[in-house]
Amino acid sequence: MTPLRGENRCQEFLDKEDSYHKEGLKIAFIGHLQRNKVKYIADKVDRMERVARPLIHI
């Protein structure tokens, strides 16, 4: 099983991307990602996940 590394900030991920691939890690991007930044990471991560908080009506 290949180790998995998670990132939640686009710029930090891009700074570390080369080292992750050299280590043979699979990469998951977790959390909110602005539309204009998707193009920078879409082909560089193995999976993208978004955790949304439920809408609470009071």
Secondary structure, 3 states (H helix, E strand, C coil): CCCEEEECCHHHHHHHHHHHHHCCCEEEEECCCCHHHHHHHCCCCCEEECCCCCCCCC
